[in-house]
Protein backbone atom coordinates (compact mmCIF):
# COMPACT_ATOMS: atom_id res chain seq x y z
CA UNK A 1 0.00 0.00 0.00
CA UNK A 2 2.78 2.45 0.85
CA UNK A 3 4.46 1.82 -2.51
CA UNK A 4 1.19 2.57 -4.29
CA UNK A 5 0.68 5.71 -2.20
CA UNK A 6 4.21 6.80 -3.09
CA UNK A 7 3.42 6.46 -6.81
CA UNK A 8 0.22 8.52 -6.46
CA UNK A 9 1.98 11.24 -4.49
CA UNK A 10 4.86 11.34 -6.96
CA UNK A 11 2.43 11.64 -9.87
CA UNK A 12 0.63 14.56 -8.23
CA UNK A 13 3.55 16.49 -6.78
CA UNK A 14 6.37 15.46 -9.09
CA UNK A 15 10.00 15.52 -8.01
CA UNK A 16 11.00 18.25 -5.56
CA UNK A 17 12.61 21.31 -7.10
CA UNK A 18 16.40 21.48 -7.11
CA UNK A 19 16.59 24.63 -5.03
CA UNK A 20 19.93 26.40 -4.59
CA UNK A 21 21.45 25.89 -1.16
CA UNK A 22 20.54 29.22 0.42
CA UNK A 23 16.99 29.06 -0.92
CA UNK A 24 16.52 25.48 0.29
CA UNK A 25 17.82 26.31 3.77
CA UNK A 26 15.44 29.26 4.09
CA UNK A 27 12.44 27.34 2.77
CA UNK A 28 13.17 24.30 4.97
CA UNK A 29 13.60 26.45 8.05
CA UNK A 30 10.21 28.03 7.41
CA UNK A 31 8.50 24.69 6.64
CA UNK A 32 9.89 23.08 9.79
CA UNK A 33 9.01 26.04 11.98
CA UNK A 34 12.50 26.28 13.48
CA UNK A 35 12.22 28.28 16.68
CA UNK A 36 14.44 31.32 17.30
CA UNK A 37 15.79 30.53 20.75
CA UNK A 38 18.57 31.94 22.92
CA UNK A 39 20.47 30.41 25.82
CA UNK A 40 19.58 32.90 28.56
CA UNK A 41 20.64 33.21 32.18
CA UNK A 42 23.63 30.89 31.69
CA UNK A 43 24.98 29.60 35.01
CA UNK A 44 28.02 27.54 35.94
CA UNK A 45 26.51 24.99 38.31
CA UNK A 46 29.77 23.23 39.21
CA UNK A 47 33.26 22.47 37.91
CA UNK A 48 35.52 19.44 38.21
CA UNK A 49 38.71 17.92 36.90
CA UNK A 50 39.10 14.40 35.57
CA UNK A 51 42.71 13.59 34.92
CA UNK A 52 43.73 15.76 31.99
CA UNK A 53 40.26 17.25 31.49
CA UNK A 54 38.44 20.14 33.08
CA UNK A 55 34.64 20.12 33.13
CA UNK A 56 31.89 22.64 33.70
CA UNK A 57 28.25 21.83 34.23
CA UNK A 58 26.25 24.69 32.78
CA UNK A 59 22.56 25.47 32.81
CA UNK A 60 20.43 27.92 30.86
CA UNK A 61 16.85 28.58 29.86
CA UNK A 62 15.44 28.78 26.35
CA UNK A 63 12.14 30.18 27.61
CA UNK A 64 10.11 27.03 28.25
CA UNK A 65 10.43 23.80 30.16
CA UNK A 66 13.11 22.81 32.68
CA UNK A 67 16.51 24.47 32.54
CA UNK A 68 18.85 22.95 29.99
CA UNK A 69 21.87 21.22 31.51
CA UNK A 70 25.12 20.92 29.57
CA UNK A 71 28.69 19.75 30.03
CA UNK A 72 31.61 21.74 28.67
CA UNK A 73 34.83 19.72 28.50
CA UNK A 74 38.31 20.99 27.60
CA UNK A 75 41.93 20.03 28.26
CA UNK A 76 42.80 20.82 31.86
CA UNK A 77 45.88 22.95 31.17
CA UNK A 78 44.91 24.47 27.83
CA UNK A 79 45.85 28.10 27.21
CA UNK A 80 44.10 30.47 24.86
CA UNK A 81 40.97 29.92 22.75
CA UNK A 82 40.36 26.38 21.60
CA UNK A 83 38.42 25.18 18.56
CA UNK A 84 34.90 24.30 19.66
CA UNK A 85 32.63 21.39 18.83
CA UNK A 86 28.95 21.02 19.66
CA UNK A 87 28.69 17.28 20.40
CA UNK A 88 25.14 16.16 19.76
CA UNK A 89 23.80 13.16 21.64
CA UNK A 90 21.94 10.41 19.81
CA UNK A 91 18.31 9.36 20.09
CA UNK A 92 18.91 5.63 20.64
CA UNK A 93 15.51 5.14 22.27
CA UNK A 94 17.10 6.44 25.48
CA UNK A 95 15.57 9.67 26.74
CA UNK A 96 16.31 9.34 30.46
CA UNK A 97 19.85 10.42 29.57
CA UNK A 98 20.90 13.03 27.04
CA UNK A 99 24.36 14.59 27.18
CA UNK A 100 25.52 11.78 29.51
CA UNK A 101 25.41 9.35 26.59
CA UNK A 102 28.43 11.05 25.05
CA UNK A 103 30.03 13.12 27.85
CA UNK A 104 30.99 12.26 31.44
CA UNK A 105 30.18 14.43 34.42
CA UNK A 106 31.95 13.96 37.75
CA UNK A 107 29.79 10.95 38.65
CA UNK A 108 30.71 8.95 35.56
CA UNK A 109 28.32 6.97 33.35
CA UNK A 110 25.36 4.97 34.60
CA UNK A 111 25.05 1.24 33.78
CA UNK A 112 22.48 2.09 31.09
CA UNK A 113 24.82 4.59 29.46
CA UNK A 114 27.74 2.14 29.63
CA UNK A 115 25.59 -0.41 27.84
CA UNK A 116 24.75 2.07 25.08
CA UNK A 117 28.35 3.19 24.66
CA UNK A 118 29.51 -0.39 24.27
CA UNK A 119 26.90 -0.92 21.57
CA UNK A 120 27.49 2.16 19.41
CA UNK A 121 30.38 4.35 20.65
CA UNK A 122 33.22 1.86 20.98
CA UNK A 123 32.77 1.90 24.76
CA UNK A 124 33.87 5.48 25.31
CA UNK A 125 32.66 9.03 25.80
CA UNK A 126 33.31 10.55 22.41
CA UNK A 127 32.99 14.11 23.78
CA UNK A 128 35.71 13.43 26.34
CA UNK A 129 37.97 11.81 23.76
CA UNK A 130 37.50 14.81 21.48
CA UNK A 131 38.26 17.27 24.29
CA UNK A 132 41.51 15.41 24.97
CA UNK A 133 42.47 16.14 21.37
CA UNK A 134 42.49 19.86 22.17
CA UNK A 135 38.89 20.95 21.65
CA UNK A 136 36.34 22.75 23.80
CA UNK A 137 33.37 20.37 23.57
CA UNK A 138 29.81 21.27 24.51
CA UNK A 139 27.25 18.49 25.07
CA UNK A 140 23.75 19.64 26.01
CA UNK A 141 20.27 18.23 26.55
CA UNK A 142 17.34 19.11 24.29
CA UNK A 143 13.58 18.79 24.52
CA UNK A 144 12.56 15.30 25.70
CA UNK A 145 16.02 14.17 26.83
CA UNK A 146 17.90 14.27 30.13
CA UNK A 147 17.30 17.47 32.08
CA UNK A 148 14.56 18.38 29.56
CA UNK A 149 12.68 15.09 29.66
CA UNK A 150 8.96 14.94 30.38
CA UNK A 151 7.62 13.89 33.82
CA UNK A 152 5.99 10.66 32.64
CA UNK A 153 4.16 8.14 34.78
CA UNK A 154 6.46 5.13 34.83
CA UNK A 155 4.84 1.89 36.02
CA UNK A 156 6.61 -0.44 38.43
CA UNK A 157 8.09 -3.52 36.87
CA UNK A 158 11.31 -5.28 35.98
CA UNK A 159 14.39 -3.35 34.99
CA UNK A 160 15.85 -0.06 36.18
CA UNK A 161 13.90 3.17 36.47
CA UNK A 162 15.77 4.67 33.47
CA UNK A 163 14.90 1.64 31.33
CA UNK A 164 11.24 1.79 32.37
CA UNK A 165 11.17 5.53 31.66
CA UNK A 166 12.63 4.98 28.19
CA UNK A 167 9.96 2.39 27.42
CA UNK A 168 7.28 4.93 28.36
CA UNK A 169 9.01 7.72 26.43
CA UNK A 170 8.99 5.67 23.23
CA UNK A 171 5.19 5.72 23.35
CA UNK A 172 5.19 9.47 24.11
CA UNK A 173 7.24 10.81 21.21
CA UNK A 174 4.26 10.95 18.87
CA UNK A 175 2.48 13.11 21.48
CA UNK A 176 5.42 15.53 21.48
CA UNK A 177 5.45 15.62 17.68
CA UNK A 178 1.69 16.24 17.50
CA UNK A 179 1.85 19.11 19.98
CA UNK A 180 4.70 20.71 18.03
CA UNK A 181 2.74 20.38 14.78
CA UNK A 182 -0.38 21.84 16.38
CA UNK A 183 1.68 24.85 17.48
CA UNK A 184 3.00 25.53 13.98
CA UNK A 185 6.46 24.12 14.56
CA UNK A 186 7.76 20.53 14.51
CA UNK A 187 9.76 18.25 16.78
CA UNK A 188 12.77 18.80 14.51
CA UNK A 189 12.13 22.54 14.48
CA UNK A 190 12.14 22.80 18.28
CA UNK A 191 15.26 20.66 18.70
CA UNK A 192 17.06 22.56 15.94
CA UNK A 193 16.20 25.82 17.69
CA UNK A 194 17.72 24.54 20.92
CA UNK A 195 20.86 23.36 19.12
CA UNK A 196 21.22 26.73 17.39
CA UNK A 197 21.02 28.43 20.79
CA UNK A 198 23.70 26.11 22.22
CA UNK A 199 26.04 26.71 19.28
CA UNK A 200 25.61 30.48 19.60
CA UNK A 201 26.46 30.26 23.30
CA UNK A 202 29.61 28.21 22.62
CA UNK A 203 30.81 30.75 20.05
CA UNK A 204 30.19 33.59 22.51
CA UNK A 205 32.77 32.30 24.97
CA UNK A 206 36.13 34.08 24.86
CA UNK A 207 37.93 30.77 25.36
CA UNK A 208 36.45 29.26 22.19
CA UNK A 209 37.43 29.85 18.57
CA UNK A 210 35.85 28.39 15.40
CA UNK A 211 33.02 25.95 16.06
CA UNK A 212 31.93 22.74 14.33
CA UNK A 213 29.50 19.96 15.27
CA UNK A 214 29.29 16.19 15.23
CA UNK A 215 26.83 13.46 16.12
CA UNK A 216 25.76 9.87 15.59
CA UNK A 217 22.31 8.75 14.46
CA UNK A 218 19.78 11.18 15.96
CA UNK A 219 22.80 13.31 16.85
CA UNK A 220 23.85 13.13 13.21
CA UNK A 221 20.37 14.29 12.24
CA UNK A 222 20.79 17.23 14.61
CA UNK A 223 24.26 17.93 13.21
CA UNK A 224 22.84 18.01 9.69
CA UNK A 225 20.14 20.48 10.70
CA UNK A 226 22.54 22.66 12.69
CA UNK A 227 24.95 22.78 9.78
CA UNK A 228 22.16 23.71 7.39
CA UNK A 229 20.65 26.47 9.54
CA UNK A 230 23.74 28.00 11.17
CA UNK A 231 26.14 29.53 8.63
CA UNK A 232 28.76 30.03 11.35
CA UNK A 233 29.20 26.29 11.90
CA UNK A 234 32.53 25.70 10.19
CA UNK A 235 32.49 21.90 9.81
CA UNK A 236 29.86 19.18 10.24
CA UNK A 237 30.17 15.43 10.89
CA UNK A 238 27.07 13.27 10.33
CA UNK A 239 27.61 9.67 11.42
CA UNK A 240 25.20 6.86 10.48
CA UNK A 241 22.24 9.10 9.67
CA UNK A 242 22.04 9.38 5.91
CA UNK A 243 19.68 8.02 3.29
CA UNK A 244 17.32 9.24 0.63
CA UNK A 245 13.70 9.32 1.71
CA UNK A 246 12.47 7.22 -1.20
CA UNK A 247 14.54 4.22 -0.14
CA UNK A 248 13.04 4.26 3.36
CA UNK A 249 9.44 3.97 2.17
CA UNK A 250 7.72 0.75 3.17
CA UNK A 251 10.69 -0.84 4.93
CA UNK A 252 12.58 1.60 7.14
CA UNK A 253 10.37 4.61 7.93
CA UNK A 254 9.09 3.09 11.17
CA UNK A 255 12.62 2.63 12.51
CA UNK A 256 13.24 6.35 12.90
CA UNK A 257 12.33 9.30 15.09
CA UNK A 258 9.68 11.82 14.11
CA UNK A 259 12.52 14.33 13.83
CA UNK A 260 13.59 12.76 10.53
CA UNK A 261 10.23 13.60 8.97
CA UNK A 262 9.68 17.35 9.41
CA UNK A 263 6.56 18.55 7.61
CA UNK A 264 7.08 19.99 4.18
CA UNK A 265 10.71 19.00 3.67
CA UNK A 266 10.10 16.25 1.06
CA UNK A 267 8.25 18.80 -1.11
CA UNK A 268 11.39 20.97 -1.06
CA UNK A 269 14.13 18.37 -1.34
CA UNK A 270 15.49 15.13 0.02
CA UNK A 271 17.20 14.76 3.41
CA UNK A 272 20.67 14.67 1.80
CA UNK A 273 19.76 17.80 -0.17
CA UNK A 274 19.21 19.70 3.06
CA UNK A 275 22.38 18.41 4.73
CA UNK A 276 24.41 19.28 1.62
CA UNK A 277 22.78 22.70 1.22
CA UNK A 278 25.70 24.10 3.25
CA UNK A 279 28.04 23.48 0.28
CA UNK A 280 30.81 24.52 -0.14
CA UNK A 281 31.29 24.54 3.65
CA UNK A 282 33.03 21.37 4.95
CA UNK A 283 30.90 18.26 5.47
CA UNK A 284 31.82 14.71 6.47
CA UNK A 285 29.23 11.93 6.21
CA UNK A 286 30.01 8.49 7.63
CA UNK A 287 28.03 5.66 6.05
CA UNK A 288 27.65 2.38 7.97
CA UNK A 289 26.98 -0.12 5.21
CA UNK A 290 25.75 -2.84 7.59
CA UNK A 291 23.36 -0.43 9.30
CA UNK A 292 20.00 -2.10 9.90
CA UNK A 293 18.33 1.34 10.11
CA UNK A 294 19.13 2.38 6.53
CA UNK A 295 19.22 0.45 3.25
CA UNK A 296 22.51 0.59 1.38
CA UNK A 297 20.67 1.76 -1.74
CA UNK A 298 19.45 4.79 0.20
CA UNK A 299 22.94 5.58 1.44
CA UNK A 300 24.39 5.30 -2.07
CA UNK A 301 21.66 7.50 -3.51
CA UNK A 302 22.21 10.08 -0.76
CA UNK A 303 25.95 10.07 -1.46
CA UNK A 304 25.27 10.80 -5.13
CA UNK A 305 22.95 13.70 -4.17
CA UNK A 306 25.58 15.19 -1.86
CA UNK A 307 28.33 14.79 -4.44
CA UNK A 308 26.21 16.72 -6.92
CA UNK A 309 25.62 19.51 -4.39
CA UNK A 310 29.40 19.66 -3.85
CA UNK A 311 30.38 19.37 -7.51
CA UNK A 312 32.04 22.81 -7.45
CA UNK A 313 33.91 22.05 -4.21
CA UNK A 314 34.47 18.28 -4.12
CA UNK A 315 37.33 18.59 -1.66
CA UNK A 316 34.93 20.01 0.96
CA UNK A 317 32.85 16.81 1.13
CA UNK A 318 34.35 13.72 2.76
CA UNK A 319 32.44 10.44 2.51
CA UNK A 320 33.50 7.59 4.78
CA UNK A 321 32.11 4.16 3.87
CA UNK A 322 32.65 1.28 6.30
CA UNK A 323 31.13 -2.17 6.52
CA UNK A 324 30.04 -1.71 10.13
CA UNK A 325 26.67 -1.71 11.93
CA UNK A 326 24.90 1.42 13.18
CA UNK A 327 27.69 3.02 15.22
CA UNK A 328 30.32 5.71 15.68
CA UNK A 329 33.14 3.42 16.74
CA UNK A 330 36.62 4.46 17.85
CA UNK A 331 38.33 4.26 14.42
CA UNK A 332 35.63 6.41 12.83
CA UNK A 333 35.64 8.81 15.78
CA UNK A 334 39.38 9.26 15.29
CA UNK A 335 38.85 9.82 11.58
CA UNK A 336 36.30 12.51 12.39
CA UNK A 337 38.54 14.11 15.03
CA UNK A 338 41.44 14.38 12.56
CA UNK A 339 39.10 15.91 9.97
CA UNK A 340 37.68 18.42 12.42
CA UNK A 341 41.16 19.41 13.61
CA UNK A 342 42.22 20.13 10.04
CA UNK A 343 39.25 22.44 9.52
CA UNK A 344 38.92 24.17 12.87
CA UNK A 345 42.56 24.77 13.85
Legacy VTK file of the C-alpha trace (Angstrom):
# vtk DataFile Version 3.0
C-alpha trace
ASCII
DATASET POLYDATA
POINTS 345 float
0.000 0.000 0.000
2.784 2.445 0.855
4.462 1.825 -2.510
1.190 2.570 -4.292
0.682 5.706 -2.202
4.214 6.799 -3.093
3.416 6.460 -6.808
0.219 8.517 -6.463
1.977 11.242 -4.490
4.864 11.343 -6.956
2.432 11.637 -9.868
0.631 14.561 -8.232
3.547 16.490 -6.779
6.365 15.460 -9.093
10.004 15.520 -8.006
10.996 18.246 -5.559
12.613 21.306 -7.098
16.395 21.477 -7.112
16.594 24.635 -5.034
19.935 26.403 -4.588
21.454 25.894 -1.156
20.542 29.217 0.422
16.986 29.064 -0.924
16.525 25.482 0.285
17.819 26.311 3.768
15.442 29.258 4.090
12.443 27.336 2.773
13.172 24.297 4.968
13.598 26.449 8.051
10.205 28.027 7.407
8.504 24.688 6.639
9.887 23.078 9.795
9.014 26.042 11.981
12.496 26.284 13.476
12.221 28.285 16.683
14.441 31.317 17.298
15.789 30.528 20.752
18.567 31.940 22.916
20.475 30.414 25.816
19.578 32.897 28.556
20.642 33.212 32.177
23.626 30.891 31.693
24.978 29.601 35.006
28.018 27.544 35.942
26.513 24.988 38.305
29.774 23.230 39.208
33.261 22.472 37.905
35.522 19.436 38.208
38.710 17.917 36.901
39.096 14.397 35.567
42.715 13.592 34.924
43.733 15.760 31.989
40.260 17.254 31.486
38.439 20.144 33.078
34.641 20.116 33.127
31.894 22.643 33.701
28.252 21.827 34.229
26.246 24.687 32.785
22.563 25.467 32.806
20.428 27.923 30.855
16.852 28.578 29.862
15.436 28.775 26.349
12.137 30.183 27.610
10.113 27.028 28.247
10.430 23.798 30.159
13.112 22.811 32.676
16.505 24.472 32.536
18.852 22.946 29.988
21.874 21.218 31.510
25.118 20.924 29.569
28.692 19.748 30.025
31.612 21.740 28.666
34.834 19.717 28.505
38.306 20.987 27.603
41.929 20.028 28.264
42.796 20.824 31.864
45.878 22.946 31.173
44.915 24.473 27.825
45.846 28.098 27.209
44.098 30.467 24.855
40.972 29.923 22.750
40.359 26.378 21.597
38.417 25.175 18.562
34.899 24.298 19.663
32.626 21.389 18.826
28.948 21.016 19.661
28.688 17.284 20.398
25.137 16.157 19.758
23.797 13.160 21.637
21.945 10.412 19.812
18.312 9.359 20.089
18.905 5.632 20.636
15.509 5.136 22.270
17.096 6.437 25.483
15.570 9.670 26.741
16.311 9.336 30.461
19.851 10.417 29.572
20.902 13.035 27.040
24.363 14.586 27.181
25.522 11.783 29.507
25.407 9.355 26.595
28.433 11.052 25.046
30.031 13.119 27.849
30.989 12.264 31.435
30.180 14.432 34.419
31.953 13.961 37.745
29.786 10.947 38.647
30.714 8.955 35.561
28.324 6.972 33.347
25.355 4.967 34.599
25.051 1.244 33.781
22.476 2.087 31.095
24.825 4.591 29.463
27.743 2.144 29.630
25.591 -0.413 27.835
24.753 2.069 25.076
28.346 3.187 24.662
29.515 -0.388 24.273
26.903 -0.924 21.572
27.486 2.161 19.412
30.377 4.351 20.650
33.216 1.858 20.985
32.766 1.898 24.756
33.866 5.480 25.310
32.658 9.029 25.803
33.313 10.554 22.410
32.987 14.110 23.775
35.706 13.433 26.343
37.968 11.811 23.764
37.500 14.808 21.482
38.259 17.270 24.295
41.510 15.406 24.968
42.469 16.136 21.368
42.487 19.865 22.166
38.885 20.951 21.648
36.336 22.751 23.805
33.371 20.368 23.565
29.807 21.273 24.514
27.250 18.491 25.066
23.751 19.644 26.014
20.273 18.227 26.548
17.344 19.107 24.291
13.580 18.793 24.515
12.558 15.298 25.696
16.023 14.172 26.833
17.895 14.272 30.125
17.299 17.468 32.075
14.555 18.376 29.562
12.683 15.089 29.665
8.958 14.938 30.382
7.623 13.892 33.818
5.988 10.662 32.637
4.160 8.139 34.782
6.460 5.127 34.833
4.840 1.895 36.023
6.606 -0.438 38.426
8.089 -3.515 36.867
11.310 -5.281 35.979
14.389 -3.353 34.993
15.853 -0.058 36.177
13.897 3.167 36.472
15.770 4.669 33.472
14.897 1.644 31.329
11.240 1.786 32.371
11.174 5.533 31.661
12.632 4.983 28.189
9.959 2.391 27.417
7.280 4.926 28.359
9.007 7.722 26.433
8.987 5.666 23.230
5.189 5.719 23.348
5.187 9.467 24.109
7.239 10.810 21.211
4.259 10.953 18.871
2.475 13.114 21.485
5.424 15.530 21.481
5.445 15.618 17.682
1.693 16.239 17.497
1.849 19.110 19.977
4.698 20.705 18.032
2.741 20.378 14.783
-0.381 21.840 16.381
1.677 24.855 17.475
2.998 25.534 13.982
6.457 24.124 14.561
7.765 20.534 14.512
9.757 18.250 16.782
12.767 18.798 14.513
12.134 22.543 14.478
12.140 22.804 18.276
15.258 20.657 18.702
17.064 22.558 15.940
16.201 25.823 17.686
17.720 24.543 20.921
20.861 23.363 19.117
21.220 26.733 17.393
21.024 28.431 20.794
23.701 26.112 22.222
26.044 26.715 19.283
25.612 30.480 19.598
26.457 30.260 23.299
29.609 28.208 22.624
30.810 30.751 20.051
30.192 33.586 22.508
32.772 32.298 24.966
36.127 34.083 24.861
37.934 30.766 25.365
36.450 29.255 22.191
37.427 29.850 18.566
35.853 28.390 15.399
33.019 25.947 16.056
31.925 22.742 14.334
29.504 19.964 15.266
29.287 16.187 15.225
26.831 13.457 16.117
25.765 9.866 15.594
22.309 8.746 14.464
19.784 11.181 15.960
22.795 13.310 16.852
23.846 13.130 13.214
20.374 14.289 12.239
20.786 17.229 14.613
24.261 17.926 13.209
22.842 18.013 9.692
20.139 20.478 10.697
22.538 22.660 12.689
24.951 22.775 9.777
22.159 23.710 7.390
20.653 26.466 9.536
23.741 27.999 11.173
26.144 29.527 8.631
28.760 30.025 11.347
29.201 26.293 11.904
32.531 25.700 10.187
32.495 21.902 9.813
29.862 19.177 10.240
30.166 15.433 10.894
27.065 13.273 10.328
27.611 9.666 11.422
25.199 6.856 10.477
22.239 9.103 9.668
22.041 9.381 5.914
19.676 8.024 3.285
17.323 9.244 0.627
13.702 9.316 1.714
12.467 7.222 -1.205
14.542 4.216 -0.135
13.045 4.264 3.364
9.443 3.970 2.167
7.723 0.754 3.165
10.692 -0.843 4.933
12.584 1.596 7.144
10.366 4.606 7.932
9.091 3.092 11.171
12.621 2.632 12.514
13.238 6.352 12.899
12.332 9.297 15.087
9.677 11.815 14.114
12.523 14.332 13.829
13.593 12.763 10.528
10.231 13.595 8.966
9.678 17.345 9.411
6.563 18.554 7.608
7.076 19.985 4.178
10.707 19.001 3.670
10.103 16.249 1.059
8.248 18.798 -1.106
11.391 20.969 -1.056
14.131 18.372 -1.340
15.492 15.134 0.024
17.204 14.760 3.414
20.669 14.671 1.800
19.762 17.804 -0.172
19.206 19.702 3.059
22.375 18.408 4.732
24.411 19.285 1.623
22.777 22.700 1.222
25.699 24.099 3.249
28.039 23.483 0.282
30.810 24.523 -0.144
31.288 24.541 3.655
33.026 21.372 4.947
30.898 18.258 5.466
31.821 14.707 6.475
29.233 11.931 6.215
30.012 8.493 7.626
28.027 5.662 6.050
27.654 2.383 7.975
26.984 -0.122 5.208
25.749 -2.842 7.594
23.360 -0.429 9.303
19.999 -2.098 9.900
18.330 1.335 10.110
19.130 2.377 6.534
19.225 0.454 3.247
22.509 0.586 1.381
20.669 1.763 -1.744
19.449 4.787 0.200
22.941 5.578 1.436
24.392 5.296 -2.065
21.663 7.505 -3.515
22.213 10.080 -0.761
25.950 10.074 -1.461
25.275 10.805 -5.125
22.952 13.697 -4.168
25.576 15.188 -1.862
28.333 14.791 -4.435
26.214 16.723 -6.918
25.621 19.507 -4.388
29.401 19.656 -3.851
30.377 19.367 -7.512
32.039 22.808 -7.448
33.908 22.053 -4.211
34.466 18.277 -4.122
37.334 18.591 -1.658
34.927 20.014 0.958
32.847 16.805 1.126
34.349 13.716 2.757
32.442 10.441 2.509
33.503 7.589 4.779
32.113 4.161 3.869
32.655 1.280 6.305
31.133 -2.174 6.523
30.038 -1.713 10.133
26.675 -1.708 11.930
24.903 1.421 13.184
27.692 3.016 15.216
30.318 5.708 15.682
33.139 3.423 16.744
36.620 4.460 17.855
38.325 4.259 14.417
35.628 6.408 12.832
35.640 8.808 15.783
39.381 9.259 15.294
38.851 9.819 11.575
36.299 12.512 12.392
38.538 14.114 15.026
41.435 14.384 12.557
39.101 15.905 9.970
37.679 18.423 12.424
41.156 19.410 13.610
42.218 20.131 10.039
39.249 22.441 9.515
38.918 24.170 12.873
42.558 24.767 13.847
LINES 1 346
345 0 1 2 3 4 5 6 7 8 9 10 11 12 13 14 15 16 17 18 19 20 21 22 23 24 25 26 27 28 29 30 31 32 33 34 35 36 37 38 39 40 41 42 43 44 45 46 47 48 49 50 51 52 53 54 55 56 57 58 59 60 61 62 63 64 65 66 67 68 69 70 71 72 73 74 75 76 77 78 79 80 81 82 83 84 85 86 87 88 89 90 91 92 93 94 95 96 97 98 99 100 101 102 103 104 105 106 107 108 109 110 111 112 113 114 115 116 117 118 119 120 121 122 123 124 125 126 127 128 129 130 131 132 133 134 135 136 137 138 139 140 141 142 143 144 145 146 147 148 149 150 151 152 153 154 155 156 157 158 159 160 161 162 163 164 165 166 167 168 169 170 171 172 173 174 175 176 177 178 179 180 181 182 183 184 185 186 187 188 189 190 191 192 193 194 195 196 197 198 199 200 201 202 203 204 205 206 207 208 209 210 211 212 213 214 215 216 217 218 219 220 221 222 223 224 225 226 227 228 229 230 231 232 233 234 235 236 237 238 239 240 241 242 243 244 245 246 247 248 249 250 251 252 253 254 255 256 257 258 259 260 261 262 263 264 265 266 267 268 269 270 271 272 273 274 275 276 277 278 279 280 281 282 283 284 285 286 287 288 289 290 291 292 293 294 295 296 297 298 299 300 301 302 303 304 305 306 307 308 309 310 311 312 313 314 315 316 317 318 319 320 321 322 323 324 325 326 327 328 329 330 331 332 333 334 335 336 337 338 339 340 341 342 343 344
